[in-house]
Amino acid sequence: MIIAVLGGTGDQGLGIALRFVQSGEEVIIGSRKADKADKAVEELKNLLEDEDLSNLSGLSNVDATSKADIVILTVPILAQKPTLDSVKEHVKGKIFIDATVPLQSNIGGTPMTYFSLWEGSAAERTANILKGTDAKVVSAFNNISSSSLMRFKEEIDCDCLISSDHADAKKTVIELIEKIPGVKCVDAGSLEQARTVERITALLIGLNIRYKTHYGGLRITGLPEK
Ligand SMILES: NC(=O)c1ccc[n+]([C@@H]2O[C@H](COP(=O)([O-])OP(=O)(O)OC[C@H]3O[C@@H](n4cnc5c(N)ncnc54)[C@H](OP(=O)(O)O)[C@@H]3O)[C@@H](O)[C@H]2O)c1
């Protein structure tokens, strides 16, 4: 499967692209500008100098989306709608992973506070904007920091909570993400659960600041082994 990471030139998207490339997936970094995507590809090639990265390329967000089977949105919340509008005609029937979180830092405040959206969560807003395309929206990656993703020699000590109204898409995404060393996926339920999951990101940012780290994450205990 081909994975496109929209806004993959930024912190979170680059980290996600890195981890999927390492796990052998074909990854396209998307950007508003194709040459910026190419620079991000070079950045990862320099970082992972000993690894074969023939499965990594860069394109515009639109071209990346049209080529991909799975699309991941990793842009600041204020860029959510324009980015989705620009790729909407190419997402028909595809799995669409939303990793965005509305934090007050996007509107001049603190990253430790969430701001509420009319739709309930960023993931539900994405589903609303993509309505009519048959895209299967899945919320994931909200609680894994870009620092943990970029620390590519280390396992990620964090669970990934997955919310979606599409059971088949959720299963595919869980299988994909669990290829990243250390990550365990937890089925959080319907897409509406993203309202809670996204808010945990603000909490984790506060904890990371308070404890002076970049790697604090979430582990859910007591669930039966799969
Ligand atoms: N960073 C984290 O640790 C983390 C953790 C969990 C969730 N998240 C969420 O993931 C998303 C991305 O976070 P990030 O830290 O990676 O953000 P970022 O580095 O600030 O931005 C990511 C990319 O989005 C594109 N972008 C920026 N401003 C834009 C605009 N006005 N219009 C259209 N595109 C724009 C840019 O790509 P191009 O210029 O190449 O188009 C940029 O490289 C956010 O919603 C954040 O809340 C982040």
Ligand as a Chemical Component Dictionary entry (heavy atoms), coordinates in Angstrom:
data_LIG
# 
_chem_comp.id                   LIG 
_chem_comp.type                 NON-POLYMER 
_chem_comp.pdbx_formal_charge   0 
_chem_comp.three_letter_code    LIG 
# 
loop_
_chem_comp_atom.comp_id 
_chem_comp_atom.atom_id 
_chem_comp_atom.alt_atom_id 
_chem_comp_atom.type_symbol 
_chem_comp_atom.charge 
_chem_comp_atom.model_Cartn_x 
_chem_comp_atom.model_Cartn_y 
_chem_comp_atom.model_Cartn_z 
_chem_comp_atom.pdbx_ordinal 
LIG N1  N1  N 0  4.303  17.817 16.622 1  
LIG C1  C1  C 0  3.806  16.881 17.430 2  
LIG O1  O1  O 0  4.505  16.321 18.302 3  
LIG C2  C2  C 0  2.359  16.462 17.285 4  
LIG C3  C3  C 0  1.867  15.414 18.067 5  
LIG C4  C4  C 0  0.535  15.006 17.908 6  
LIG C5  C5  C 0  -0.275 15.664 16.985 7  
LIG N2  N2  N 1  0.238  16.695 16.255 8  
LIG C6  C6  C 0  -0.643 17.379 15.305 9  
LIG O2  O2  O 0  -0.148 17.147 14.002 10 
LIG C7  C7  C 0  -0.388 18.299 13.188 11 
LIG C8  C8  C 0  0.937  18.749 12.581 12 
LIG O3  O3  O 0  1.804  19.145 13.632 13 
LIG P1  P1  P 0  3.281  19.621 13.304 14 
LIG O4  O4  O 0  3.913  19.931 14.597 15 
LIG O5  O5  O -1 3.931  18.674 12.385 16 
LIG O6  O6  O 0  2.961  20.991 12.501 17 
LIG P2  P2  P 0  3.921  21.920 11.626 18 
LIG O7  O7  O 0  5.294  21.339 11.615 19 
LIG O8  O8  O 0  3.746  23.318 12.120 20 
LIG O9  O9  O 0  3.238  21.883 10.169 21 
LIG C9  C9  C 0  3.179  20.702 9.401  22 
LIG C10 C10 C 0  3.082  21.075 7.929  23 
LIG O10 O10 O 0  1.806  21.633 7.654  24 
LIG C11 C11 C 0  1.932  22.508 6.532  25 
LIG N3  N3  N 0  1.378  23.822 6.885  26 
LIG C12 C12 C 0  1.786  24.667 7.841  27 
LIG N4  N4  N 0  1.035  25.803 7.837  28 
LIG C13 C13 C 0  0.154  25.656 6.851  29 
LIG C14 C14 C 0  -0.880 26.490 6.329  30 
LIG N5  N5  N 0  -1.160 27.686 6.853  31 
LIG N6  N6  N 0  -1.617 26.022 5.283  32 
LIG C15 C15 C 0  -1.362 24.808 4.746  33 
LIG N7  N7  N 0  -0.367 23.974 5.203  34 
LIG C16 C16 C 0  0.374  24.407 6.232  35 
LIG C17 C17 C 0  3.416  22.677 6.233  36 
LIG O11 O11 O 0  3.710  21.868 5.118  37 
LIG P3  P3  P 0  4.049  22.495 3.661  38 
LIG O12 O12 O 0  4.547  23.884 3.863  39 
LIG O13 O13 O 0  5.115  21.569 3.182  40 
LIG O14 O14 O 0  2.801  22.411 2.880  41 
LIG C18 C18 C 0  4.075  22.127 7.483  42 
LIG O15 O15 O 0  5.341  21.574 7.239  43 
LIG C19 C19 C 0  -1.016 19.365 14.078 44 
LIG O16 O16 O 0  -2.420 19.358 13.921 45 
LIG C20 C20 C 0  -0.634 18.905 15.481 46 
LIG O17 O17 O 0  -1.553 19.307 16.473 47 
LIG C21 C21 C 0  1.529  17.106 16.374 48 
# 
loop_
_chem_comp_bond.comp_id 
_chem_comp_bond.atom_id_1 
_chem_comp_bond.atom_id_2 
_chem_comp_bond.value_order 
_chem_comp_bond.pdbx_ordinal 
LIG N1  C1  SING 1  
LIG C1  O1  DOUB 2  
LIG C1  C2  SING 3  
LIG C2  C3  SING 4  
LIG C2  C21 DOUB 5  
LIG C3  C4  DOUB 6  
LIG C4  C5  SING 7  
LIG C5  N2  DOUB 8  
LIG N2  C6  SING 9  
LIG N2  C21 SING 10 
LIG C6  O2  SING 11 
LIG C6  C20 SING 12 
LIG O2  C7  SING 13 
LIG C7  C8  SING 14 
LIG C7  C19 SING 15 
LIG C8  O3  SING 16 
LIG O3  P1  SING 17 
LIG P1  O4  DOUB 18 
LIG P1  O5  SING 19 
LIG P1  O6  SING 20 
LIG O6  P2  SING 21 
LIG P2  O7  DOUB 22 
LIG P2  O8  SING 23 
LIG P2  O9  SING 24 
LIG O9  C9  SING 25 
LIG C9  C10 SING 26 
LIG C10 O10 SING 27 
LIG C10 C18 SING 28 
LIG O10 C11 SING 29 
LIG C11 N3  SING 30 
LIG C11 C17 SING 31 
LIG N3  C12 SING 32 
LIG N3  C16 SING 33 
LIG C12 N4  DOUB 34 
LIG N4  C13 SING 35 
LIG C13 C14 SING 36 
LIG C13 C16 DOUB 37 
LIG C14 N5  SING 38 
LIG C14 N6  DOUB 39 
LIG N6  C15 SING 40 
LIG C15 N7  DOUB 41 
LIG N7  C16 SING 42 
LIG C17 O11 SING 43 
LIG C17 C18 SING 44 
LIG O11 P3  SING 45 
LIG P3  O12 DOUB 46 
LIG P3  O13 SING 47 
LIG P3  O14 SING 48 
LIG C18 O15 SING 49 
LIG C19 O16 SING 50 
LIG C19 C20 SING 51 
LIG C20 O17 SING 52 
# 
